[in-house]
């Protein structure tokens, strides 16, 4: 992981790029700027591991550019469970559930991520409560979509097993 200065990132990508990402949907430019400047921005090279199953959790990540592959361990191999593209988050459910990571996240391509620690997430609640509510809605909306997608996969797998 390589840290990126928020000013450098904002000189390369305009703020309205970030406000167009799903996780930041309906957030003001000021709120997005606050997140970028108070979080940690990191770059991952293709193939670089962000975290592994079993790691302790104190943060989640929003993919700003690029794509991550999320894998679950199965015996001696990793099984792809999800791709996380720009505007999507990874690790939020583990942070909220207060459990260790279930998956391993690996950069599918060069990627830039915003790391939001649990303390920054709480701080946003304290100092930008309206923006916090919008961010929380966006995060849970993506979780709900993922639950629906997993339900579809389970149904297809069941059809295969039953036929």
OpenMM code with the backbone's topology and positions (N, CA, C; nanometers):
from openmm import Vec3, app, unit

residues = "UNK UNK UNK UNK UNK UNK UNK UNK UNK UNK UNK UNK UNK UNK UNK UNK UNK UNK UNK UNK UNK UNK UNK UNK UNK UNK UNK UNK UNK UNK UNK UNK UNK UNK UNK UNK UNK UNK UNK UNK UNK UNK UNK UNK UNK UNK UNK UNK UNK UNK UNK UNK UNK UNK UNK UNK UNK UNK UNK UNK UNK UNK UNK UNK UNK UNK UNK UNK UNK UNK UNK UNK UNK UNK UNK UNK UNK UNK UNK UNK UNK UNK UNK UNK UNK UNK UNK UNK UNK UNK UNK UNK UNK UNK UNK UNK UNK UNK UNK UNK UNK UNK UNK UNK UNK UNK UNK UNK UNK UNK UNK UNK UNK UNK UNK UNK UNK UNK UNK UNK UNK UNK UNK UNK UNK UNK UNK UNK UNK UNK UNK UNK UNK UNK UNK UNK UNK UNK UNK UNK UNK UNK UNK UNK UNK UNK UNK UNK UNK UNK UNK UNK UNK UNK UNK UNK UNK UNK UNK UNK UNK UNK UNK".split()
positions = [
    Vec3(0.0846, -0.1178, 0.0000),
    Vec3(0.0000, 0.0000, 0.0000),
    Vec3(0.0884, 0.1231, 0.0000),
    Vec3(0.0491, 0.2172, -0.0814),
    Vec3(0.1241, 0.3409, -0.0926),
    Vec3(0.0308, 0.4569, -0.0592),
    Vec3(0.0659, 0.5397, 0.0396),
    Vec3(-0.0212, 0.6524, 0.0750),
    Vec3(-0.0225, 0.7582, -0.0355),
    Vec3(-0.1365, 0.8240, -0.0492),
    Vec3(-0.1525, 0.9329, -0.1457),
    Vec3(-0.2020, 1.0550, -0.0702),
    Vec3(-0.1400, 1.1678, -0.0951),
    Vec3(-0.1813, 1.2934, -0.0340),
    Vec3(-0.3145, 1.3377, -0.0960),
    Vec3(-0.4121, 1.3784, -0.0145),
    Vec3(-0.5418, 1.4211, -0.0685),
    Vec3(-0.5300, 1.5350, -0.1697),
    Vec3(-0.4385, 1.6288, -0.1468),
    Vec3(-0.4218, 1.7397, -0.2411),
    Vec3(-0.3738, 1.6903, -0.3771),
    Vec3(-0.2845, 1.5915, -0.3770),
    Vec3(-0.2362, 1.5342, -0.5027),
    Vec3(-0.3516, 1.4644, -0.5748),
    Vec3(-0.4290, 1.3853, -0.5017),
    Vec3(-0.5420, 1.3155, -0.5627),
    Vec3(-0.6424, 1.4148, -0.6200),
    Vec3(-0.6745, 1.5186, -0.5434),
    Vec3(-0.7729, 1.6173, -0.5888),
    Vec3(-0.7205, 1.7028, -0.7036),
    Vec3(-0.5894, 1.7076, -0.7222),
    Vec3(-0.5352, 1.7785, -0.8387),
    Vec3(-0.5470, 1.6928, -0.9647),
    Vec3(-0.5588, 1.5606, -0.9464),
    Vec3(-0.5699, 1.4687, -1.0595),
    Vec3(-0.7144, 1.4332, -1.0927),
    Vec3(-0.7986, 1.4274, -0.9913),
    Vec3(-0.9404, 1.3947, -1.0102),
    Vec3(-1.0237, 1.5038, -0.9437),
    Vec3(-1.1171, 1.5640, -1.0174),
    Vec3(-1.1966, 1.6722, -0.9584),
    Vec3(-1.2922, 1.6195, -0.8517),
    Vec3(-1.3293, 1.7068, -0.7610),
    Vec3(-1.4190, 1.6682, -0.6520),
    Vec3(-1.5510, 1.6132, -0.7046),
    Vec3(-1.5998, 1.6655, -0.8184),
    Vec3(-1.7274, 1.6148, -0.8703),
    Vec3(-1.7163, 1.4708, -0.9212),
    Vec3(-1.5939, 1.4225, -0.9500),
    Vec3(-1.5770, 1.2806, -0.9810),
    Vec3(-1.6193, 1.1971, -0.8604),
    Vec3(-1.5731, 1.2376, -0.7431),
    Vec3(-1.6007, 1.1616, -0.6209),
    Vec3(-1.7477, 1.1707, -0.5810),
    Vec3(-1.8088, 1.2878, -0.5977),
    Vec3(-1.9504, 1.3015, -0.5613),
    Vec3(-2.0389, 1.2186, -0.6543),
    Vec3(-1.9851, 1.1775, -0.7682),
    Vec3(-2.0599, 1.0914, -0.8594),
    Vec3(-2.0512, 0.9431, -0.8263),
    Vec3(-1.9677, 0.9066, -0.7299),
    Vec3(-1.9551, 0.7658, -0.6903),
    Vec3(-2.0708, 0.7260, -0.5993),
    Vec3(-2.1184, 0.6033, -0.6124),
    Vec3(-2.2388, 0.5574, -0.5413),
    Vec3(-2.2305, 0.5762, -0.3901),
    Vec3(-2.1191, 0.5427, -0.3294),
    Vec3(-2.1093, 0.5538, -0.1833),
    Vec3(-2.1193, 0.6982, -0.1370),
    Vec3(-2.0809, 0.7917, -0.2240),
    Vec3(-2.0878, 0.9336, -0.1892),
    Vec3(-2.2140, 1.0004, -0.2432),
    Vec3(-2.3063, 0.9225, -0.3009),
    Vec3(-2.4275, 0.9782, -0.3601),
    Vec3(-2.5030, 1.0682, -0.2635),
    Vec3(-2.5436, 1.1865, -0.3108),
    Vec3(-2.6214, 1.2865, -0.2362),
    Vec3(-2.5422, 1.3560, -0.1256),
    Vec3(-2.4139, 1.3243, -0.1107),
    Vec3(-2.3309, 1.3969, -0.0142),
    Vec3(-2.2843, 1.5280, -0.0774),
    Vec3(-2.2726, 1.6308, 0.0032),
    Vec3(-2.2214, 1.7589, -0.0458),
    Vec3(-2.0726, 1.7460, -0.0786),
    Vec3(-2.0236, 1.8366, -0.1619),
    Vec3(-1.8807, 1.8380, -0.1918),
    Vec3(-1.7993, 1.8580, -0.0649),
    Vec3(-1.8512, 1.9391, 0.0271),
    Vec3(-1.7802, 1.9640, 0.1526),
    Vec3(-1.7664, 1.8358, 0.2344),
    Vec3(-1.8726, 1.7547, 0.2376),
    Vec3(-1.8683, 1.6293, 0.3134),
    Vec3(-1.7702, 1.5306, 0.2499),
    Vec3(-1.7719, 1.5224, 0.1170),
    Vec3(-1.6789, 1.4322, 0.0481),
    Vec3(-1.5353, 1.4792, 0.0699),
    Vec3(-1.5135, 1.6093, 0.0606),
    Vec3(-1.3803, 1.6648, 0.0855),
    Vec3(-1.3350, 1.6315, 0.2279),
    Vec3(-1.4251, 1.6428, 0.3248),
    Vec3(-1.3923, 1.6101, 0.4641),
    Vec3(-1.3495, 1.4638, 0.4764),
    Vec3(-1.4241, 1.3740, 0.4109),
    Vec3(-1.3891, 1.2314, 0.4150),
    Vec3(-1.2507, 1.2071, 0.3544),
    Vec3(-1.2253, 1.2672, 0.2390),
    Vec3(-1.0967, 1.2467, 0.1722),
    Vec3(-0.9807, 1.3010, 0.2553),
    Vec3(-1.0021, 1.4128, 0.3211),
    Vec3(-0.8931, 1.4763, 0.3970),
    Vec3(-0.8752, 1.4160, 0.5368),
    Vec3(-0.9784, 1.3526, 0.5889),
    Vec3(-0.9688, 1.2943, 0.7232),
    Vec3(-0.9481, 1.1438, 0.7224),
    Vec3(-0.9691, 1.0815, 0.6078),
    Vec3(-0.9400, 0.9392, 0.5940),
    Vec3(-0.7968, 0.9209, 0.5465),
    Vec3(-0.7643, 0.8010, 0.5081),
    Vec3(-0.6325, 0.7712, 0.4502),
    Vec3(-0.6546, 0.7225, 0.3083),
    Vec3(-0.5881, 0.7858, 0.2145),
    Vec3(-0.5990, 0.7458, 0.0743),
    Vec3(-0.4764, 0.6613, 0.0419),
    Vec3(-0.5013, 0.5441, -0.0152),
    Vec3(-0.3917, 0.4518, -0.0462),
    Vec3(-0.4062, 0.3993, -0.1886),
    Vec3(-0.2928, 0.3675, -0.2471),
    Vec3(-0.2903, 0.3052, -0.3788),
    Vec3(-0.2418, 0.1623, -0.3623),
    Vec3(-0.3119, 0.0709, -0.4283),
    Vec3(-0.2702, -0.0693, -0.4327),
    Vec3(-0.2288, -0.1019, -0.5750),
    Vec3(-0.1213, -0.1756, -0.5896),
    Vec3(-0.0812, -0.2252, -0.7201),
    Vec3(-0.1611, -0.3512, -0.7516),
    Vec3(-0.1799, -0.3782, -0.8794),
    Vec3(-0.2498, -0.5001, -0.9207),
    Vec3(-0.1884, -0.6207, -0.8506),
    Vec3(-0.2740, -0.7048, -0.7917),
    Vec3(-0.2288, -0.8252, -0.7230),
    Vec3(-0.1931, -0.8053, -0.5768),
    Vec3(-0.1904, -0.6809, -0.5316),
    Vec3(-0.1549, -0.6523, -0.3924),
    Vec3(-0.2722, -0.6858, -0.3001),
    Vec3(-0.2413, -0.7447, -0.1861),
    Vec3(-0.3435, -0.7837, -0.0886),
    Vec3(-0.3748, -0.6654, 0.0018),
    Vec3(-0.5031, -0.6322, 0.0131),
    Vec3(-0.5477, -0.5258, 0.1032),
    Vec3(-0.5620, -0.5802, 0.2448),
    Vec3(-0.6321, -0.6925, 0.2578),
    Vec3(-0.6451, -0.7607, 0.3868),
    Vec3(-0.6756, -0.9069, 0.3604),
    Vec3(-0.6613, -0.9882, 0.4663),
    Vec3(-0.6837, -1.1321, 0.4536),
    Vec3(-0.7886, -1.1790, 0.5526),
    Vec3(-0.8545, -1.2888, 0.5177),
    Vec3(-0.9520, -1.3499, 0.6083),
    Vec3(-0.8842, -1.3759, 0.7419),
    Vec3(-0.9538, -1.3409, 0.8497),
    Vec3(-0.9005, -1.3588, 0.9840),
    Vec3(-0.8376, -1.2337, 1.0425),
    Vec3(-0.8080, -1.1338, 0.9577),
    Vec3(-0.7499, -1.0088, 1.0086),
    Vec3(-0.8495, -0.9366, 1.0982),
    Vec3(-0.7966, -0.8656, 1.1970),
    Vec3(-0.8798, -0.7800, 1.2828),
    Vec3(-0.9299, -0.6627, 1.1992),
    Vec3(-1.0439, -0.6083, 1.2377),
    Vec3(-1.1073, -0.5011, 1.1608),
    Vec3(-1.1199, -0.3753, 1.2451),
    Vec3(-1.0724, -0.2647, 1.1907),
    Vec3(-1.0956, -0.1345, 1.2522),
    Vec3(-1.1230, -0.0288, 1.1459),
    Vec3(-1.1481, -0.0735, 1.0223),
    Vec3(-1.1701, 0.0205, 0.9141),
    Vec3(-1.2413, -0.0480, 0.7988),
    Vec3(-1.2939, 0.0350, 0.7093),
    Vec3(-1.3447, -0.0159, 0.5828),
    Vec3(-1.2893, 0.0726, 0.4727),
    Vec3(-1.3111, 0.0318, 0.3493),
    Vec3(-1.2514, 0.1002, 0.2351),
    Vec3(-1.3578, 0.1300, 0.1311),
    Vec3(-1.3408, 0.2437, 0.0661),
    Vec3(-1.4224, 0.2795, -0.0490),
    Vec3(-1.3291, 0.2808, -0.1694),
    Vec3(-1.3661, 0.2078, -0.2740),
    Vec3(-1.2852, 0.2042, -0.3955),
    Vec3(-1.3093, 0.3352, -0.4708),
    Vec3(-1.2037, 0.4128, -0.4885),
    Vec3(-1.2143, 0.5399, -0.5611),
    Vec3(-1.1875, 0.5205, -0.7098),
    Vec3(-1.0875, 0.4409, -0.7419),
    Vec3(-1.0599, 0.4015, -0.8804),
    Vec3(-1.0117, 0.2570, -0.8772),
    Vec3(-1.0321, 0.1867, -0.9881),
    Vec3(-0.9836, 0.0497, -0.9965),
    Vec3(-1.0874, -0.0520, -0.9546),
    Vec3(-1.0390, -0.1675, -0.9122),
    Vec3(-1.1285, -0.2788, -0.8792),
    Vec3(-1.0574, -0.3747, -0.7836),
    Vec3(-1.1328, -0.4242, -0.6861),
    Vec3(-1.0832, -0.5250, -0.5926),
    Vec3(-1.1594, -0.6545, -0.6136),
    Vec3(-1.0922, -0.7653, -0.5944),
    Vec3(-1.1557, -0.8968, -0.5920),
    Vec3(-1.1649, -0.9398, -0.4465),
    Vec3(-1.2813, -0.9887, -0.4076),
    Vec3(-1.3021, -1.0366, -0.2714),
    Vec3(-1.3169, -1.1883, -0.2763),
    Vec3(-1.2362, -1.2562, -0.1963),
    Vec3(-1.2325, -1.4023, -0.1956),
    Vec3(-1.2635, -1.4553, -0.0564),
    Vec3(-1.3318, -1.5706, -0.0521),
    Vec3(-1.3517, -1.6429, 0.0740),
    Vec3(-1.2672, -1.7694, 0.0688),
    Vec3(-1.2038, -1.8034, 0.1803),
    Vec3(-1.1239, -1.9259, 0.1818),
    Vec3(-1.2137, -2.0501, 0.1807),
    Vec3(-1.1725, -2.1498, 0.1038),
    Vec3(-1.2404, -2.2789, 0.1003),
    Vec3(-1.1321, -2.3857, 0.0953),
    Vec3(-1.1133, -2.4543, 0.2062),
    Vec3(-1.0069, -2.5531, 0.2203),
    Vec3(-0.8729, -2.4877, 0.1880),
    Vec3(-0.8080, -2.5269, 0.0781),
    Vec3(-0.6748, -2.4731, 0.0475),
    Vec3(-0.6759, -2.3678, -0.0634),
    Vec3(-0.7940, -2.3206, -0.1003),
    Vec3(-0.8000, -2.2231, -0.2091),
    Vec3(-0.8892, -2.1049, -0.1726),
    Vec3(-0.8844, -2.0026, -0.2555),
    Vec3(-0.9708, -1.8864, -0.2389),
    Vec3(-1.0767, -1.8879, -0.3477),
    Vec3(-1.2019, -1.8595, -0.3091),
    Vec3(-1.3139, -1.8588, -0.4025),
    Vec3(-1.3606, -1.7147, -0.4199),
    Vec3(-1.3658, -1.6691, -0.5447),
    Vec3(-1.4112, -1.5333, -0.5734),
    Vec3(-1.5581, -1.5197, -0.5362),
    Vec3(-1.5882, -1.4199, -0.4537),
    Vec3(-1.7275, -1.3974, -0.4134),
    Vec3(-1.7827, -1.2656, -0.4648),
    Vec3(-1.6939, -1.1718, -0.4975),
    Vec3(-1.7440, -1.0398, -0.5350),
    Vec3(-1.6331, -0.9567, -0.5974),
    Vec3(-1.6711, -0.8715, -0.6918),
    Vec3(-1.5821, -0.7692, -0.7445),
    Vec3(-1.6317, -0.6350, -0.6935),
    Vec3(-1.5409, -0.5514, -0.6482),
    Vec3(-1.5758, -0.4197, -0.5941),
    Vec3(-1.5127, -0.3136, -0.6817),
    Vec3(-1.5963, -0.2406, -0.7557),
    Vec3(-1.5464, -0.1368, -0.8451),
    Vec3(-1.5549, 0.0009, -0.7826),
    Vec3(-1.5208, 0.1004, -0.8616),
    Vec3(-1.5207, 0.2391, -0.8144),
    Vec3(-1.6575, 0.2761, -0.7580),
    Vec3(-1.6556, 0.3334, -0.6392),
    Vec3(-1.7784, 0.3757, -0.5724),
    Vec3(-1.8359, 0.2729, -0.4776),
    Vec3(-1.7797, 0.1524, -0.4768),
    Vec3(-1.8283, 0.0481, -0.3866),
    Vec3(-1.7364, 0.0376, -0.2653),
    Vec3(-1.7864, -0.0268, -0.1618),
    Vec3(-1.7068, -0.0390, -0.0397),
    Vec3(-1.6766, -0.1844, -0.0093),
    Vec3(-1.5726, -0.2040, 0.0699),
    Vec3(-1.5339, -0.3376, 0.1128),
    Vec3(-1.4931, -0.3290, 0.2596),
    Vec3(-1.5401, -0.4242, 0.3386),
    Vec3(-1.5023, -0.4303, 0.4792),
    Vec3(-1.5968, -0.3620, 0.5752),
    Vec3(-1.6999, -0.2962, 0.5239),
    Vec3(-1.7917, -0.2229, 0.6112),
    Vec3(-1.8699, -0.3172, 0.7023),
    Vec3(-1.9227, -0.4258, 0.6470),
    Vec3(-2.0051, -0.5160, 0.7286),
    Vec3(-1.9238, -0.5781, 0.8417),
    Vec3(-1.7975, -0.6112, 0.8163),
    Vec3(-1.7126, -0.6682, 0.9220),
    Vec3(-1.6873, -0.5658, 1.0320),
    Vec3(-1.6671, -0.4394, 0.9935),
    Vec3(-1.6432, -0.3361, 1.0944),
    Vec3(-1.7674, -0.3154, 1.1805),
    Vec3(-1.8828, -0.3088, 1.1181),
    Vec3(-2.0072, -0.2861, 1.1917),
    Vec3(-2.0412, -0.4068, 1.2791),
    Vec3(-2.0158, -0.5284, 1.2284),
    Vec3(-2.0486, -0.6503, 1.3026),
    Vec3(-1.9475, -0.6817, 1.4126),
    Vec3(-1.8361, -0.6106, 1.4137),
    Vec3(-1.7318, -0.6304, 1.5154),
    Vec3(-1.6747, -0.7723, 1.5134),
    Vec3(-1.6524, -0.8241, 1.3937),
    Vec3(-1.5879, -0.9553, 1.3836),
    Vec3(-1.4664, -0.9453, 1.2921),
    Vec3(-1.3817, -1.0459, 1.2973),
    Vec3(-1.2652, -1.0488, 1.2095),
    Vec3(-1.3113, -1.0644, 1.0649),
    Vec3(-1.2233, -1.0344, 0.9740),
    Vec3(-1.2583, -1.0399, 0.8315),
    Vec3(-1.2864, -1.1840, 0.7887),
    Vec3(-1.3914, -1.1994, 0.7091),
    Vec3(-1.4255, -1.3292, 0.6517),
    Vec3(-1.3585, -1.3498, 0.5166),
    Vec3(-1.3177, -1.2412, 0.4535),
    Vec3(-1.2677, -1.2523, 0.3172),
    Vec3(-1.1279, -1.1942, 0.3036),
    Vec3(-1.0694, -1.2215, 0.1883),
    Vec3(-0.9415, -1.1648, 0.1481),
    Vec3(-0.9688, -1.0735, 0.0298),
    Vec3(-0.9173, -0.9508, 0.0346),
    Vec3(-0.9368, -0.8548, -0.0744),
    Vec3(-0.8036, -0.8308, -0.1445),
    Vec3(-0.8064, -0.8460, -0.2765),
    Vec3(-0.6862, -0.8319, -0.3590),
    Vec3(-0.7176, -0.7369, -0.4741),
    Vec3(-0.6251, -0.6471, -0.5046),
    Vec3(-0.6447, -0.5536, -0.6152),
    Vec3(-0.6459, -0.6298, -0.7476),
    Vec3(-0.7571, -0.6223, -0.8182),
    Vec3(-0.7697, -0.6845, -0.9505),
    Vec3(-0.6916, -0.6034, -1.0540),
    Vec3(-0.6787, -0.4751, -1.0262),
    Vec3(-0.6002, -0.3834, -1.1088),
    Vec3(-0.5481, -0.2736, -1.0163),
    Vec3(-0.4596, -0.1896, -1.0664),
    Vec3(-0.4137, -0.0775, -0.9846),
    Vec3(-0.5363, -0.0023, -0.9349),
    Vec3(-0.5390, 0.0294, -0.8063),
    Vec3(-0.6591, 0.0873, -0.7457),
    Vec3(-0.6218, 0.1929, -0.6431),
    Vec3(-0.7115, 0.2890, -0.6272),
    Vec3(-0.6977, 0.3897, -0.5225),
    Vec3(-0.8177, 0.3755, -0.4300),
    Vec3(-0.7907, 0.3701, -0.2996),
    Vec3(-0.8948, 0.3458, -0.1998),
    Vec3(-0.8930, 0.4546, -0.0939),
    Vec3(-1.0090, 0.4800, -0.0374),
    Vec3(-1.0198, 0.5647, 0.0807),
    Vec3(-1.0433, 0.4736, 0.1997),
    Vec3(-0.9538, 0.4790, 0.2958),
    Vec3(-0.9688, 0.4023, 0.4195),
    Vec3(-1.0388, 0.4898, 0.5227),
    Vec3(-1.1484, 0.4387, 0.5779),
    Vec3(-1.2213, 0.5099, 0.6826),
    Vec3(-1.2165, 0.4242, 0.8083),
    Vec3(-1.1501, 0.4748, 0.9099),
    Vec3(-1.1386, 0.4012, 1.0361),
    Vec3(-1.2690, 0.4116, 1.1139),
    Vec3(-1.2862, 0.3217, 1.2092),
    Vec3(-1.4068, 0.3279, 1.2926),
    Vec3(-1.4113, 0.4589, 1.3701),
    Vec3(-1.2961, 0.5114, 1.4112),
    Vec3(-1.2962, 0.6388, 1.4846),
    Vec3(-1.3325, 0.7555, 1.3931),
    Vec3(-1.2878, 0.7524, 1.2669),
    Vec3(-1.3284, 0.8581, 1.1734),
    Vec3(-1.4778, 0.8483, 1.1437),
    Vec3(-1.5274, 0.7256, 1.1306),
    Vec3(-1.6699, 0.7046, 1.1050),
    Vec3(-1.7511, 0.7642, 1.2203),
    Vec3(-1.7087, 0.7387, 1.3431),
    Vec3(-1.7770, 0.7957, 1.4595),
    Vec3(-1.7622, 0.9475, 1.4625),
    Vec3(-1.6430, 0.9961, 1.4302),
    Vec3(-1.6208, 1.1409, 1.4290),
    Vec3(-1.7141, 1.2087, 1.3292),
    Vec3(-1.7363, 1.1464, 1.2148),
    Vec3(-1.8284, 1.2044, 1.1168),
    Vec3(-1.9680, 1.2151, 1.1762),
    Vec3(-2.0083, 1.1140, 1.2509),
    Vec3(-2.1380, 1.1172, 1.3190),
    Vec3(-2.1457, 1.2378, 1.4124),
    Vec3(-2.0359, 1.2672, 1.4811),
    Vec3(-2.0322, 1.3779, 1.5768),
    Vec3(-2.0327, 1.5149, 1.5094),
    Vec3(-1.9534, 1.5321, 1.4033),
    Vec3(-1.9334, 1.6659, 1.3466),
    Vec3(-2.0125, 1.6926, 1.2184),
    Vec3(-2.0588, 1.5905, 1.1519),
    Vec3(-2.1346, 1.6059, 1.0269),
    Vec3(-2.2492, 1.5045, 1.0259),
    Vec3(-2.3394, 1.5206, 1.1207),
    Vec3(-2.4426, 1.4185, 1.1422),
    Vec3(-2.5333, 1.3984, 1.0208),
    Vec3(-2.5700, 1.5045, 0.9509),
    Vec3(-2.6559, 1.4867, 0.8334),
    Vec3(-2.5819, 1.4093, 0.7242),
    Vec3(-2.4576, 1.4458, 0.6988),
    Vec3(-2.3777, 1.3748, 0.5988),
    Vec3(-2.3543, 1.2301, 0.6418),
    Vec3(-2.3344, 1.2085, 0.7712),
    Vec3(-2.3170, 1.0732, 0.8231),
    Vec3(-2.4401, 0.9880, 0.7912),
    Vec3(-2.5581, 1.0434, 0.8129),
    Vec3(-2.6811, 0.9699, 0.7837),
    Vec3(-2.6919, 0.9322, 0.6372),
    Vec3(-2.6550, 1.0238, 0.5490),
    Vec3(-2.6593, 0.9956, 0.4050),
    Vec3(-2.5571, 0.8881, 0.3694),
    Vec3(-2.4356, 0.9010, 0.4236),
    Vec3(-2.3324, 0.8004, 0.3976),
    Vec3(-2.3771, 0.6630, 0.4467),
    Vec3(-2.4339, 0.6571, 0.5652),
    Vec3(-2.4807, 0.5302, 0.6201),
    Vec3(-2.5901, 0.4695, 0.5319),
    Vec3(-2.6797, 0.5521, 0.4821),
    Vec3(-2.7834, 0.5041, 0.3902),
    Vec3(-2.7198, 0.4457, 0.2642),
    Vec3(-2.6215, 0.5146, 0.2076),
    Vec3(-2.5547, 0.4655, 0.0872),
    Vec3(-2.4816, 0.3338, 0.1124),
    Vec3(-2.4149, 0.3241, 0.2261),
    Vec3(-2.3434, 0.2007, 0.2598),
    Vec3(-2.4399, 0.0839, 0.2771),
    Vec3(-2.5496, 0.1065, 0.3469),
    Vec3(-2.6454, -0.0026, 0.3699),
    Vec3(-2.7219, -0.0372, 0.2426),
    Vec3(-2.7412, 0.0600, 0.1536),
    Vec3(-2.8056, 0.0298, 0.0251),
    Vec3(-2.7205, -0.0698, -0.0530),
    Vec3(-2.5889, -0.0473, -0.0541),
    Vec3(-2.5013, -0.1414, -0.1237),
    Vec3(-2.5034, -0.2784, -0.0566),
    Vec3(-2.5059, -0.2815, 0.0768),
    Vec3(-2.5168, -0.4100, 0.1471),
    Vec3(-2.6441, -0.4832, 0.1062),
    Vec3(-2.7543, -0.4105, 0.0981),
    Vec3(-2.8817, -0.4721, 0.0596),
    Vec3(-2.8742, -0.5287, -0.0821),
    Vec3(-2.8114, -0.4562, -0.1718),
    Vec3(-2.7956, -0.5062, -0.3093),
    Vec3(-2.7104, -0.6323, -0.3112),
    Vec3(-2.6055, -0.6346, -0.2284),
    Vec3(-2.5202, -0.7538, -0.2214),
    Vec3(-2.5962, -0.8738, -0.1660),
    Vec3(-2.6820, -0.8514, -0.0679),
    Vec3(-2.7641, -0.9605, -0.0137),
    Vec3(-2.8542, -1.0163, -0.1238),
    Vec3(-2.9139, -0.9284, -0.2027),
    Vec3(-2.9977, -0.9736, -0.3141),
    Vec3(-2.9186, -1.0537, -0.4156),
    Vec3(-2.7989, -1.0070, -0.4493),
    Vec3(-2.7140, -1.0783, -0.5452),
    Vec3(-2.6729, -1.2150, -0.4906),
    Vec3(-2.6422, -1.2217, -0.3614),
    Vec3(-2.6080, -1.3506, -0.3006),
    Vec3(-2.7273, -1.4454, -0.3018),
    Vec3(-2.8455, -1.3922, -0.2779),
    Vec3(-2.9663, -1.4744, -0.2857),
    Vec3(-2.9845, -1.5335, -0.4243),
    Vec3(-2.9579, -1.4521, -0.5276),
    Vec3(-2.9663, -1.5019, -0.6652),
    Vec3(-2.8655, -1.6140, -0.6891),
    Vec3(-2.7433, -1.5967, -0.6387),
    Vec3(-2.6398, -1.6992, -0.6571),
    Vec3(-2.6767, -1.8284, -0.5847),
    Vec3(-2.7323, -1.8172, -0.4658),
    Vec3(-2.7739, -1.9360, -0.3907),
    Vec3(-2.8857, -2.0084, -0.4648),
    Vec3(-2.9796, -1.9323, -0.5203),
    Vec3(-3.0894, -1.9928, -0.5958),
    Vec3(-3.0360, -2.0682, -0.7171),
    Vec3(-2.9444, -2.0070, -0.7924),
    Vec3(-2.8877, -2.0731, -0.9103),
    Vec3(-2.8091, -2.1977, -0.8711),
    Vec3(-2.7335, -2.1889, -0.7631),
    Vec3(-2.6582, -2.3047, -0.7155),
    Vec3(-2.7542, -2.4165, -0.6741),
    Vec3(-2.8622, -2.3810, -0.6070),
    Vec3(-2.9619, -2.4806, -0.5655),
    Vec3(-3.0260, -2.5468, -0.6862),
    Vec3(-3.0561, -2.4679, -0.7896),
    Vec3(-3.1129, -2.5250, -0.9123),
    Vec3(-3.0171, -2.6264, -0.9737),
    Vec3(-2.8889, -2.5927, -0.9757),
    Vec3(-2.7876, -2.6826, -1.0315),
    Vec3(-2.7789, -2.8115, -0.9500),
    Vec3(-2.7800, -2.7982, -0.8189),
    Vec3(-2.7688, -2.9159, -0.7325),
    Vec3(-2.8931, -3.0038, -0.7381),
    Vec3(-3.0094, -2.9428, -0.7591),
    Vec3(-3.1342, -3.0185, -0.7599),
    Vec3(-3.1668, -3.0805, -0.8955),
    Vec3(-3.0973, -3.0381, -1.0007),
    Vec3(-3.1298, -3.0954, -1.1325),
    Vec3(-3.0388, -3.2085, -1.1721),
] * unit.nanometer
topology = app.Topology()
chain = topology.addChain("A")
for resn in residues:
    res = topology.addResidue(resn, chain)
    for name in ("N", "CA", "C"):
        topology.addAtom(name, app.Element.getBySymbol(name[0]), res)
